[in-house]
Structure formats: structure tokens, C-alpha cells
Amino acid sequence: MNEKNPEVNRKIKDSVFTDLFKDKKNILRMYRELHPEDKETTEDDITTITLTHVIVNKVYNDLGFQVKNKLIILVEAQSTWSVNIIIRLLIYLVQTYQEYIHKKKLYMYSSKRMELPVPEMYVIYTGERKDIKEKISIREDLFPGVYVPFDAEAKVITAREKGIIHEYIMFVKIYTEHCRKCKTKEEAIRETIRICKDKDILKEYLSKRESEVYSMLNILFDQEYQEEAMRLDSYREGEEKGIEKGRQEGIEKGIEKGIEKGIEKGIEKGREEGRT
């Protein structure tokens, strides 16, 4: 693990997503899928505002873009589910607004209401859990049953019938499936890219960036293998410690019982001697 920046490993997992949406043409495709009613917005109306870093833990978000001065859209891609994603999105949103206010030279202490783009937040979930809700919120998911004086929510996308979001989800699912089926990582990666191109899943992107995608998936495969090995090592270590602790507690309990029995016998013997 990179100790200087522990978030680097997490970002490897999302690198295909972030690389895919470095292309403004793909961002526009995503936007039109999220807002099919808007037929007029063009690439020139979109500004990428993905954060280079956030002060808290120096984490990076996956994708942020602004549509004219109307919308700020933040999107996170997740293969492992965590309700904590909503608090991360809130942090990204606050930082994004801070940069927007600074760039536009807005005065936060003015009595006049600031004109800000409307925020929208999305999570694209590519994992296997079936109990995922259509939206996640701070009030419902982080503080259920407790009043909190603020809220934020994100729409969760787990499937689409067509389009670039659908293609990205299918790409991840095909890759995950072939990591299990194939004997080597090279075979899993080659098969993933071949099948996706044959099925017209991110075909244009994969044709242009095949070697880069291969490298990214290669790193990801090694990373996941290492993480699994670390989990198994931790499990074994925990199991061994548990056994050792159980033995120690058993020995201590046995000694304690022995002392108790010895004391009881000593007291009884003393009583008998006192009677005689």
C-alpha cells in the first residue's frame, strides 16, 4: 500500500471510469442520459470540474462537471457498496462550491442570495448486492431515526438499458466474471476486452485505449489479489490469536479453579482438625 497516499489504491479501481470520462464527448453522452429532456446542451457547455484533491485526507473524486451555470453534477463509481459514499459526496460538493465561489469572486457575506448551480449527485454501483436502494441520503442512511439539521442525497444507478452508463456497468461485470473464470489475469483481461469489443460495449474507447486499459486492469488484478491475500492473512492471524487467547484463558481459568479448590480443601481440612 502507498502509505503516503492510501487513497491511491482505491483510485486504481476507478481508473477506467475516470479515464473514460476524461473525454468530454463521453461526459456529454452521460449528461444526456441523465437529462434526456435537454437536447440543446453541447460539449462547449460542459466544464470538467473533477477535483484534483480535497483537503480532508487528500481524496479524489471520480467525476465532476458543470453544465453552463445551471448544474453541478458529481458522479462516483463504486464496485463495493458503502453508505459512507454519501458523506464523501457531500465533502466533494462543498469543496466544489468553494472553488466555484472563489473562481466567480462571489461574496458569501452579502445580504443578497448567491446564484449557484443546482447540485446533482449520482453513484454508479457495479457490484453484486441486490438490496441497493434507488437513492442514498444522510438522514435515512447515516442517521436513521435521528433528527439531523441537514441532508444530502444521491441517486444510485445499478442498471441501464443502453448508453454509456450501461456500457460501463457491463464492462465491469464482464471483467469481474472473467476474473473468476479464467486461469490467469492476462486471459481474464484479454477476454474482457475481446468480449466487450465484440458486443459493442465501450468499443470505440477500448479500440483507442486498449493498451492503457490492459495496464489499468493488470494493476487492478494484482491489487485485488494482494488485498485478498492480506484479508486471508489477517483472518488466519486473528484465528491464531483467538486460539492462543482461548488456551491462555483456559490455563488461567484452570489455575484459578485449582486455587479455589485448594483453598476450599484447606478450609475443610482446618475445620476437621479443629473438631478433633
N, C-alpha and C positions, 0 to 999 in steps of 0.2 A: 504493500500500500504506500502511496505517496504521502508521507507524514506531514510535509509542508502544506499540502492542499488535499485533504481527504476526500473532497468532492470530485477530484479528477476522475477517480474510478467510476463514480456514478455517472459522470457525463459521457464516458465511453459508451455506455449503454444507449444513450440518446443521440450518439453522434451521427447515425444515419438520418435520423429525423432532422437534426439541426442542419446537416449538410444538404438534405433535400430542400429545405425551406430557406436556404441562402439565396435561392433563385426567386426573384420577385414574381416571375411568371407562375411559380407554384404557390406562392402566397396568395396571389390573386385568385387562383383556382380554389384554394381553401376558403377564401373570403366569400366567393360566390356560392359555395356550398353552404356556408353558414348563413348567408343573406341572399337567397335566390331572388328576392324581390328587387334587389339593386342591380339594374342592367347597365348603369352608366359609369360606374367606377372603373378606372383603368389602372395600369401599372404605375403611371405617373402620379396617381392619387394616393399611392401607398408608400409609407415610410417605415423601414425596418427600425425598430427601437428595442431589439433584444438587448438586455443588459449585459455589459461586459463584466460587471461584478456587483454584488450587493454587500453593503458594509457588514451585515451580520454573517459571520462565518465565510465570507467571500464566496458565496454560492452563485451559480449562474442559472439563469432561466433558459428554457428551451426556445421559445419564440415569442416575440412581442412585435406588433406592428400597429401603426396608426393609419386610419383612413381619413384623409383630409384633416379637418379639425373636429370631426364628428365622433370618431370612435377610437378607443384604445383596446386592442384585443390581445390577451395573453393566453398562450396555449402551452400545456405541459403534456409530454408523452410519458406514460407510466406502464411498465410491464409487471411491476409489483405494486399491489394496492396498499395505500396508507391514507387514513383520514387526515393525516398531518399535511397533505398536499395543499389543503385549503389555506392553512396559515402561511405556507411558503408563498402561495399565490398572492396573499394579502401583502406580504413583505415586498414582493416584486412590484405590486401595483403602487404601493406607497413610494417606493424608490423611483418608479417610472413617472409618477406625478411630480415628484420633487425635481427630476431632471426637466420635465416639461415646463414647470413653473419657472425654473431658472432660465431655460432657453428663451421663453417668451417674455421674460422680465416682468412677470406678474407680481403684484404686491399683495401678500397674504393678509396683511393687517388693514387693508382697505375696507370701508363700510360697504362698498359695492361688491356684489356677488361675482366671484371669478367665473369666467367662461371656460369650462373644462370639457374635454372629450368624454363621452359616456364610456364607462369601462364594461368590458365583457371578458369572462374568464372561462376557459374550457380545459378539461382533462381528457386526453385520448388514451383510453385504457386498452392494452393489448394482451393482458393476462388471461387466466383461465377461470377466475372466480365468476360464479353465475349470479351472486346475490348483490351485484353492484346497482346502486340506485341511479336514477337519471340526473340527479344533482346532488351536490355535497355542499354543506353550509357550516359556518362556525357555530351557530346556535344549535342546530339539530345534531351535528356530528361530533363536535368537540365539547359542548356544554349541554348535553341533553337534560331537560328538566330543570335547568338552572337559568335564571334571567341574566343575560349579559347586555350591556348598553350599546352594542354594535353588532353588525352581522356582515357577512360577505358570502357569496355563493358562486359556485362554478357548475356549469353543465358538464355532464360526463358522457362521453361518446364511446360506446363499445362496439358499434357496428354501423355500417352504412351499406346501401345497396350498390352504389357506384361512386366514382370520383376519386380524387387523390387521397382523401382521408381513408376511404375504404381500401385503396391500394396499399397504403402504408400499413394498415392493420393486418391485411392479408400477408404482406411481406414478412412481418414479424411472426405471425402464426406459422407460416411455412418454414421459416428459419428455426423456430422452436421445435417443430415436429421433426425436422431432419437432424437436429442435434441429438435427438433420441434414437432415430432410426439408423443413422449412418455410423460406420465403424471408426471413421477418422473425421477430424474437424475440416480437413481440406475437402473431403467428399460432401460433408454437410453444407459447406459454403458454396461449392460449385453447383450442387443440386438446387439449392435455394435460388441462386441467380438464374440458372437454366430454366427452372420451372416458372419463375416469375416473368422472365422474358417471353417464354412460350405462351403464357396465359395473359400477356399484355398487362402485367402488374408492374408499375413503375418502369416500363420498358425503355422509354426514352432516357430516363435518369440513369438506369443501370447500364445502358449502352454507352453513355458518355462517361460514367464514373465507375465502371466495373472494377478496375484495379484498386481504386480508393475504397470502394465498398468491401472488396475482398479483404483489404488490410484492416478495416474497421471491425469486420466480423471476426477476423482472425484474433485480434486483440481481445474482443469481447468473449470469444470462446475460451481463451486462456484465463481471462479474468474470472469467468463463471466457474471454471474448473478449480481455480485456486480458492475461490470463495467457498465452494462445496467442500473441498479438502479441509479448509480452515474450520468449517462448521462441524465436519466429522471429527477432526482433532479435538475441538472444543467439547464435543459430546463425549468422546472417549475419556478426555481428561476429567470432565465433570463426573462421569460414571466411576472412574477410578477413585477420585476424591471422595465420592459418595460411599463407595465400598470401604475405603480406608477409614472414613469418619464413622461408618457403621461399626467396623471392627473395634475402633478405639472406644466408641461409646459402649460397645458390648463388654469390652475389657473393664472399663471404668465402672460399669454397672455391676459386673461380676465381683469386682473388688469391693465395691460399696455394699453389695449384698453379703459378701463374705464377712466384712467388718461388722455389719449389723447382726449376722448370725453369731459371730464370735462374742459380741457384746452380750447378746441375749443368753448364750450358753454360760458366759462368765457370771452374769447376774443370777441365773438359775442355780449355778454351782455354789455361788456365795450364799444363796438362801438355804440350800440344802445343808451346807456346812454350819450355818447359823442355827439350824434346827437341832443338829446333833450336838 
